[in-house]
Amino acid sequence: MGCFSSKPDDASAIRRRPASIGEVAVFVPGLRVPEPLELPPPPLTDSLPRRLIERLAALRGRIAAMAAREALAVTRPRRLAITQHGGSTSADLVQALEEYLPVVLGMTKDGSQFEDKIQYSWMNQEDDAEETALTSAWYEVLSVLHMIAMLRLSQANSLLLPKTSLEGYHTKVSEENKRASVEIFLKAAGHLECAMQHVLPRMSPEKRKGLPVDLSEGVLKATCMQALGQAIDVQLGLAIDSPKATLAVKRRLACEMVKCWQQAHESIVDLPLLDGWGEKHRLFVKWKHMEAKAAAYYYHGLILDEGNSEKSHRAAVAALQSAEEFLKESRATSEAFHAASPVSKSPVLWGSMKYLHDKIHKDSSCKVRINKDLYSNIDRTTHETVAPGLPDFAVALKPEEYRLPSIDTASVND
């Protein structure tokens, strides 16, 4: 049986939300941190392989210490900590988690013989409960995969924040960082997809009911789609910068982005996400969903305007008008997101949104002036009903496949 525990009066520094988290390009809802492992008394552990328990405790203790430090660093993305070997602490923690997984999976061998012998406790961020403790090795695997995905998103955030020069001027995000972030987003999505497809089904319905909202299927799905949506956004920015990319290519990317954010929205809209990280998560999804719609309707309008008929011109004006309305809504939601606790700042605009913030109003106004007689028949307050439907494209970008590692048989068979 799993147990569900909460300690609302004993919040640690990690659980307490910081007052400010600085600039945010990629949303990371805090970092769940493992609590020290409490092993059951000897009679209950006699059936467990001694070497497996020793390695489990040692590796988990190391991860708990590293994660406690990294949880604070995640809320300060500009301060990228560097280890003595030159790598980031985030990368070191990912490596430690990957070394830990085969050992934890050793607890799942032979069904429930080992799977429910040890209680694992993790500190939550989005759930109302301070921490969640379950006697389930699959819960531990799920928590590890979730942490790796969050660390990947944090890495992508660091890559996509425009760097400030010594003179105080912002520089562009490099193309190298943009392309690297796409790979990282796909890795994060792959870990979350593996969690949903290959770990959650291994847990009993009773154990799944005890999961915190942080690890609910809805939040995992929303975060997976966020990773894909943000990867496509970077691709759209690269396409805008490329003279070879056609309007059709840009429209397709924008429409695919809408589909990703729509799925993210549908996945968390009814979840009990509370004030703090949970509410900020919901606002981030809404913000990016509105931005994606603005981009999609903008490029759809430009393509419709290439037609020669009165109908296509009417549709183009309606689409561009919708793009402008969605952009305004995205700005308002962005302000609400950054004002929500913990407060954050929007980085200097770059990529697709810098271009679209400049172009949407300008092009919409231009088309309205050219088609004054058509514009007079369009109701600005009902853009969603009069705007032409967006093309339905399948999302071409897929999560990078992640497979659970092999069991650490040496420890299990000791």
SULLINFEN-V784673 format. One record per residue. N is the residue number from 1. RES is the residue in one small letter. PHI is phi as a letter, one per 20 degrees, with the letter a starting at -180 (NA if undefined). PSI is psi in whole degrees, 0 to 359 (NA if undefined). OMEGA is omega in radians with two decimals (* if undefined). Layout:
# SULLINFEN-V784673
N_RES_PHI_PSI_OMEGA / N_RES_PHI_PSI_OMEGA
This chain:
# SULLINFEN-V784673
1_m_NA_137_3.08 / 2_g_e_153_3.08 / 3_c_d_152_-3.07 / 4_f_c_116_-3.05 / 5_s_c_149_3.13 / 6_s_c_138_3.11 / 7_k_c_74_-3.04 / 8_p_f_337_-3.10 / 9_d_e_7_-3.07 / 10_d_c_46_-3.10 / 11_a_f_136_3.12 / 12_s_e_176_3.13 / 13_a_f_330_-3.12 / 14_i_f_317_-3.12 / 15_r_f_324_-3.14 / 16_r_f_127_-3.13 / 17_r_f_136_3.06 / 18_p_f_158_3.14 / 19_a_f_324_-3.11 / 20_s_b_145_3.12 / 21_i_d_12_3.07 / 22_g_m_208_-3.07 / 23_e_f_143_-3.10 / 24_v_c_116_2.99 / 25_a_d_328_3.14 / 26_v_c_126_-3.09 / 27_f_f_130_3.06 / 28_v_c_112_-3.07 / 29_p_f_63_-3.13 / 30_g_m_189_-3.13 / 31_l_c_120_3.06 / 32_r_f_136_-3.07 / 33_v_c_135_3.12 / 34_p_f_140_3.03 / 35_e_e_160_3.10 / 36_p_g_142_-3.10 / 37_l_f_127_3.08 / 38_e_d_105_-3.12 / 39_l_f_144_3.09 / 40_p_f_163_-3.14 / 41_p_f_158_-3.05 / 42_p_g_317_-3.11 / 43_p_g_329_-3.09 / 44_l_e_344_-3.12 / 45_t_d_0_-3.11 / 46_d_f_331_-3.09 / 47_s_e_352_-3.11 / 48_l_e_142_3.11 / 49_p_g_126_-3.07 / 50_r_g_314_-3.09 / 51_r_f_324_3.12 / 52_l_f_314_-3.12 / 53_i_f_319_-3.13 / 54_e_f_315_3.13 / 55_r_f_321_3.12 / 56_l_g_311_-3.11 / 57_a_f_318_-3.11 / 58_a_f_312_-3.12 / 59_l_f_319_-3.12 / 60_r_f_323_3.10 / 61_g_f_319_3.11 / 62_r_f_317_-3.14 / 63_i_f_320_-3.14 / 64_a_f_317_3.14 / 65_a_f_316_3.13 / 66_m_f_319_-3.08 / 67_a_f_325_3.12 / 68_a_f_320_3.10 / 69_r_f_316_-3.08 / 70_e_f_329_3.14 / 71_a_f_325_3.09 / 72_l_f_324_3.14 / 73_a_f_328_-3.14 / 74_v_f_329_3.13 / 75_t_e_0_3.07 / 76_r_c_68_-2.97 / 77_p_f_338_-3.12 / 78_r_f_339_-3.13 / 79_r_e_80_-3.09 / 80_l_e_109_-3.09 / 81_a_f_137_-3.13 / 82_i_d_135_-3.14 / 83_t_e_172_-3.12 / 84_q_f_341_3.13 / 85_h_e_1_3.08 / 86_g_n_349_3.14 / 87_g_e_169_3.13 / 88_s_e_153_3.10 / 89_t_f_329_3.10 / 90_s_f_314_3.13 / 91_a_f_323_3.11 / 92_d_f_321_3.13 / 93_l_f_321_3.08 / 94_v_g_317_3.13 / 95_q_f_319_3.13 / 96_a_f_321_3.11 / 97_l_f_321_3.12 / 98_e_f_329_3.07 / 99_e_f_333_-3.10 / 100_y_f_325_-3.04 / 101_l_g_313_-3.13 / 102_p_g_329_3.13 / 103_v_f_316_3.11 / 104_v_f_319_3.12 / 105_l_f_337_3.05 / 106_g_f_334_3.12 / 107_m_f_348_-3.13 / 108_t_e_357_-3.11 / 109_k_f_146_3.12 / 110_d_m_39_3.05 / 111_g_m_226_-3.01 / 112_s_e_3_-3.12 / 113_q_g_318_3.13 / 114_f_d_338_-2.92 / 115_e_g_326_-3.06 / 116_d_d_33_-3.11 / 117_k_e_335_-3.04 / 118_i_c_141_3.10 / 119_q_e_130_3.14 / 120_y_d_131_-3.11 / 121_s_c_134_3.12 / 122_w_c_143_3.07 / 123_m_e_130_-3.11 / 124_n_e_168_3.06 / 125_q_c_314_-3.07 / 126_e_e_342_-3.09 / 127_d_e_156_3.11 / 128_d_f_326_-3.14 / 129_a_f_137_-3.13 / 130_e_g_316_3.13 / 131_e_b_162_3.11 / 132_t_c_126_3.13 / 133_a_d_127_3.12 / 134_l_c_140_3.04 / 135_t_e_77_-3.10 / 136_s_b_118_3.10 / 137_a_f_330_3.11 / 138_w_f_329_3.03 / 139_y_f_320_3.10 / 140_e_f_318_3.10 / 141_v_f_315_3.13 / 142_l_g_316_-3.14 / 143_s_f_322_3.13 / 144_v_f_314_3.13 / 145_l_f_320_3.11 / 146_h_f_317_-3.13 / 147_m_f_318_3.12 / 148_i_f_317_3.13 / 149_a_f_318_3.13 / 150_m_f_323_3.10 / 151_l_f_323_3.08 / 152_r_f_315_3.13 / 153_l_f_322_3.10 / 154_s_f_321_3.09 / 155_q_f_318_3.13 / 156_a_f_322_3.11 / 157_n_f_316_3.13 / 158_s_f_322_-3.14 / 159_l_f_328_-3.00 / 160_l_e_8_3.03 / 161_l_e_121_3.12 / 162_p_g_130_-3.13 / 163_k_f_148_-3.13 / 164_t_d_131_3.13 / 165_s_f_171_3.12 / 166_l_f_332_3.13 / 167_e_e_355_3.11 / 168_g_n_5_3.14 / 169_y_e_144_3.12 / 170_h_e_138_3.06 / 171_t_d_167_3.13 / 172_k_f_155_2.97 / 173_v_f_127_-3.06 / 174_s_f_153_3.10 / 175_e_f_326_3.10 / 176_e_f_317_3.11 / 177_n_f_322_3.12 / 178_k_f_312_-3.12 / 179_r_f_323_3.11 / 180_a_f_323_-3.13 / 181_s_f_325_3.12 / 182_v_f_315_3.11 / 183_e_f_320_-3.12 / 184_i_f_319_3.09 / 185_f_g_317_-3.11 / 186_l_f_326_3.06 / 187_k_f_316_3.12 / 188_a_f_315_3.13 / 189_a_f_323_3.13 / 190_g_f_319_3.11 / 191_h_f_320_3.14 / 192_l_f_322_3.10 / 193_e_f_319_3.09 / 194_c_f_319_3.13 / 195_a_f_318_-3.11 / 196_m_f_321_-3.01 / 197_q_e_330_-2.98 / 198_h_c_352_-3.14 / 199_v_d_307_3.12 / 200_l_g_317_3.13 / 201_p_f_341_3.14 / 202_r_f_346_-3.11 / 203_m_e_142_3.13 / 204_s_f_156_3.09 / 205_p_g_324_3.14 / 206_e_f_316_3.12 / 207_k_f_322_-3.13 / 208_r_f_329_3.09 / 209_k_f_334_-3.14 / 210_g_e_357_-3.12 / 211_l_f_146_3.05 / 212_p_f_162_-3.14 / 213_v_f_333_3.10 / 214_d_g_326_-3.07 / 215_l_d_12_3.10 / 216_s_f_154_-3.12 / 217_e_g_326_3.14 / 218_g_f_315_-3.14 / 219_v_f_320_3.11 / 220_l_f_317_3.13 / 221_k_f_315_-3.14 / 222_a_f_319_-3.11 / 223_t_f_325_3.06 / 224_c_f_315_3.13 / 225_m_f_329_3.04 / 226_q_f_314_-3.13 / 227_a_f_317_3.11 / 228_l_f_317_-3.13 / 229_g_f_319_-3.13 / 230_q_f_329_3.05 / 231_a_f_317_3.12 / 232_i_f_324_3.09 / 233_d_g_317_3.09 / 234_v_f_318_3.10 / 235_q_f_320_3.11 / 236_l_f_318_3.10 / 237_g_f_319_3.10 / 238_l_f_323_3.12 / 239_a_f_321_3.11 / 240_i_f_323_-3.13 / 241_d_f_346_-3.09 / 242_s_e_125_3.11 / 243_p_f_345_-3.11 / 244_k_e_343_-3.09 / 245_a_f_126_-3.12 / 246_t_e_167_3.05 / 247_l_f_324_-3.13 / 248_a_f_319_3.12 / 249_v_f_316_-3.12 / 250_k_f_320_3.12 / 251_r_f_317_-3.14 / 252_r_f_314_3.14 / 253_l_f_316_-3.14 / 254_a_f_319_3.13 / 255_c_f_323_3.07 / 256_e_f_322_3.12 / 257_m_f_318_3.09 / 258_v_g_316_-3.11 / 259_k_f_319_3.13 / 260_c_f_313_-3.10 / 261_w_f_331_3.06 / 262_q_f_317_3.11 / 263_q_f_322_3.09 / 264_a_f_316_3.13 / 265_h_f_314_-3.12 / 266_e_f_333_-3.09 / 267_s_f_332_-3.06 / 268_i_d_357_-3.02 / 269_v_g_326_-3.08 / 270_d_d_7_-3.12 / 271_l_e_149_-3.13 / 272_p_f_64_3.09 / 273_l_e_127_-3.02 / 274_l_e_177_3.06 / 275_d_g_156_-3.09 / 276_g_n_225_-3.09 / 277_w_g_321_-3.09 / 278_g_f_311_3.13 / 279_e_f_323_3.12 / 280_k_f_323_3.10 / 281_h_f_313_-3.11 / 282_r_f_317_-3.14 / 283_l_f_324_3.13 / 284_f_f_316_3.13 / 285_v_f_316_3.14 / 286_k_f_317_3.14 / 287_w_g_308_-3.09 / 288_k_f_330_3.08 / 289_h_f_316_3.12 / 290_m_f_321_3.10 / 291_e_f_316_-3.13 / 292_a_f_318_3.11 / 293_k_f_320_3.11 / 294_a_f_316_3.14 / 295_a_f_316_-3.09 / 296_a_f_314_-3.14 / 297_y_f_328_3.11 / 298_y_f_308_-3.11 / 299_y_f_328_3.08 / 300_h_f_319_3.12 / 301_g_f_319_3.13 / 302_l_f_320_3.13 / 303_i_f_318_3.11 / 304_l_f_326_-3.11 / 305_d_f_344_3.09 / 306_e_f_346_3.11 / 307_g_f_165_-3.08 / 308_n_d_353_-3.06 / 309_s_e_159_3.08 / 310_e_f_323_3.14 / 311_k_f_316_-3.12 / 312_s_f_325_3.12 / 313_h_f_320_3.07 / 314_r_g_312_-3.12 / 315_a_f_322_3.13 / 316_a_f_315_3.13 / 317_v_f_316_3.14 / 318_a_f_319_-3.14 / 319_a_f_315_-3.14 / 320_l_f_324_3.07 / 321_q_f_318_3.10 / 322_s_f_319_3.12 / 323_a_g_317_-3.14 / 324_e_f_319_3.13 / 325_e_f_318_3.12 / 326_f_f_325_3.11 / 327_l_f_318_3.09 / 328_k_f_318_3.14 / 329_e_f_324_3.12 / 330_s_f_323_3.11 / 331_r_f_318_3.12 / 332_a_f_319_3.13 / 333_t_f_324_3.08 / 334_s_f_316_3.12 / 335_e_f_319_3.12 / 336_a_f_320_3.12 / 337_f_f_309_-3.08 / 338_h_f_333_3.12 / 339_a_f_337_-3.13 / 340_a_f_144_-3.13 / 341_s_f_136_-0.09 / 342_p_f_136_-3.05 / 343_v_f_152_-3.13 / 344_s_b_174_3.12 / 345_k_c_148_3.07 / 346_s_e_131_3.10 / 347_p_f_165_3.08 / 348_v_g_134_-3.10 / 349_l_g_140_3.08 / 350_w_b_172_3.05 / 351_g_m_214_-3.02 / 352_s_f_321_-3.07 / 353_m_f_327_3.07 / 354_k_f_314_3.13 / 355_y_f_313_-3.05 / 356_l_f_325_3.08 / 357_h_f_327_3.13 / 358_d_f_324_-2.94 / 359_k_e_326_-2.99 / 360_i_g_308_-3.12 / 361_h_f_317_-3.12 / 362_k_f_310_-3.10 / 363_d_f_324_3.11 / 364_s_f_313_-3.14 / 365_s_f_321_-3.13 / 366_c_f_314_-3.13 / 367_k_f_327_3.12 / 368_v_f_317_3.14 / 369_r_f_321_-3.13 / 370_i_f_327_-3.07 / 371_n_d_49_-3.07 / 372_k_g_319_-3.11 / 373_d_f_327_3.11 / 374_l_f_319_-3.09 / 375_y_f_328_-3.10 / 376_s_f_341_-3.12 / 377_n_e_5_-3.08 / 378_i_d_127_-3.11 / 379_d_e_114_-3.09 / 380_r_f_339_-3.04 / 381_t_e_354_-3.09 / 382_t_c_47_-3.03 / 383_h_f_331_-3.09 / 384_e_f_335_-3.12 / 385_t_e_330_-3.08 / 386_v_e_342_-3.11 / 387_a_f_145_3.10 / 388_p_f_151_3.12 / 389_g_f_148_3.10 / 390_l_e_148_3.06 / 391_p_f_149_-3.12 / 392_d_d_102_3.12 / 393_f_d_140_3.02 / 394_a_f_145_3.13 / 395_v_f_117_-3.08 / 396_a_f_326_-3.10 / 397_l_f_134_-3.12 / 398_k_c_152_3.05 / 399_p_g_146_3.06 / 400_e_f_124_-3.07 / 401_e_g_130_3.08 / 402_y_c_129_3.11 / 403_r_d_138_3.09 / 404_l_g_139_-3.13 / 405_p_f_166_3.09 / 406_s_f_153_3.12 / 407_i_f_144_3.07 / 408_d_f_84_-3.05 / 409_t_f_333_-3.13 / 410_a_f_319_-3.13 / 411_s_f_321_-3.09 / 412_v_f_322_-3.04 / 413_n_e_2_-3.10 / 414_d_f_NA_*
